[in-house]
Amino acid sequence: MLTEQIKTILMNLWVYSLLLLATAIGIILTPVLIAGFVITYRWNLARVVRHMIWLYGRVWLLIIYPFVDFKREGVADENIPPNCVFVINHLSFFDTYFMGSLPSSDVTFAVRSWPFKMFWYHFFMRLAGYLEVEELSWQQTLDKGLSILHGGGAVLFFPEGHRSRTGQLQRFYSGAFKMAVASGRPIVPLCIMGTDRLLPPGRKHLKPSTVRLRVLAPVDSADYGEEGGHRRLRKEVKAQIAQELELMRHLNIDETVGGSA
């Protein structure tokens, strides 16, 4: 049986090598893929690139399969509104890759500026129309987000703003909740666990892990239309996510104890 150290070495050689290969192939094939999707589906360029990024996430799920036990749990695909506002807790750089497991590929990420500084992603993030919230004014972010939502797409926020270094939820910013109320579209809370073992902030190498992504029931933003209602929505959604993460932690502990019994 492989030791943990050997598994970790094999994992990093396997995952990073194949991820680099998949990235290089994707970049080379980009013009052909864009032309194919535009001709086939009649999508605009940003929609096509978002679909390609979603496919890239799917490839990631295949690459990590030998070393990561990943499951998506919760609300069935048919109960996830296509043009909703997703909010998710944030533990690792690789949280975004697991969004390839969502049923829709038309998801625009609202993120801080630092991912845009990685030259191998910058070009595609711009083409996809991702929202760089630190560079845009709130009104620009809102206008772009509303256009996406009214066009049938979804917007995804990390309301903590940056990765948690303790695994605990941090304060939530209001942007996602203001956008949901302004658009009248539902909030869909997501809970992710295990990516802080896979690759936490400050570490370079991956570790074998168990990752769970749980989709919670949509929250109707129409119930929060009063003045300042987004604050109540933010508070209640954060409480839901915190409660669900606690249940997931206990379940993970029980599974670990049961598996070693």
Secondary structure, DSSP 8 states (H G I E B T S, - for coil): ---HHHHHHHHHHHHHHHHHHHHHHHHHHHHHHHHHHHHHH---HHHHHHHHHHHHHHHHHHHHTTTEEEEEEES-GGGS-SS-EEEE----GGGGGGGGGSS-S-EEEEE-SGGGGSHHHHHHHHHHT-EETTTS-HHHHHHHHHHHHHTT-EEEE-TTSS--SSSS-----SHHHHHHHHHT--EEEEEEESHHHHS-TT--S---EEEEEEE---B-GGGG-STTHHHHHHHHHHHHHHHHHHHHHHHHHHHHHHHH-
